[in-house]
Amino acid sequence: MINQGTFKHTTILFLLIFSFICLYEPSLGQSNEAIERHYKDSIQNLPSFTIYGDNYLITGTTLGEHPTAQNSDAKLQFGFKQRLTRHTLPGNTFLYFTYQQTSLWNIYEKSYPFRDHVFHPSLGLGKMLFKDKKLHGGLWLAFEHESNGRGGDESRGWNYISLMYITKPMQDLTASLKTWMRVDDLKGNEDLMDYKSYFELGLGYRPHPKWIFQSEIRKSFTPDWKGKLMLSASWRITEKADQFIYLQYYNGYAESLLNYSEHVNMLRIGFAIKDLSFLFKG
């Protein structure tokens, strides 16, 4: 059940976001005709179905501890994105659907059990931003759901509205800011936002065609630091492929929904296929 006060605030957020989207483009100094032309060319030249985010299989252990079957695991993530509209909608936006799933897998224990899954679909509006006839960034407004698919005391799930802004301040540097507002009561998981926070900052840097370094930072509003720091280094196997040797460091909370209040400090390595749409394509 959606709380009425939360729904009211979410509705106001929607209106503010759409106002911001409508006002943003003129500030980039381009005519509506030029923007519409760039939009049509860009949308129609992009594939409607692509991978979404980093798709990877990595394995590792807890830092500072002797590796055992209990503190070592594998992490699997995959996702896809489907553009639902070929032609642009009002405001030069387009409708899209994404799905991402992340699994923690105890591959070093007997029977190789999966410890937890996070199922993460979303439906939203995307908007590309142009400056000087070049793609400058993007805005993404979405309704998102996360859950672990369990029942009873192990059930974890929440719904939220999110807004993400991506930009390229330099040719080999990208930055993103994502913020969200929940739209349910978090029954049974009332302190989830103390660990999930309300925003995430992302940075990506490519110093060489074969190397990409990324970071994701989350900070809660609680007096004690709760959030996450995720750092990754990706080495491109060939210059034209999107396959990488992938190293990931995760320090913080809410890596999984089942144990969102548990602090983890993991280093993992493996193989990744990366979504470079708004990073360093080519």
ABEGO torsion letter per residue (X at the ends): XBBAAAAAAAAAAAAAAAAAAAAAAAAAGBBAAAAAAAAAAAAAABBABBBBEBBBBBBBBBBGBBBBAAABBBBBBBBBBBBABABBBBGGBBBBBBBBBBBBBBAABBGGBBABBBBBBBBBBBBBBBBGGBBAEBBBBBBBBBBAGBBEAABBBBBBBBBBBBBBABAABBBBBBBBBBABAGBGAAAAAAAAEABBBBBBBBABAABBBBBBBBBBABABBBEBBBBBBBBBABAABABBBBBBBBBEBGABAABAABBBBBBBBEBBBBBAAABBBX
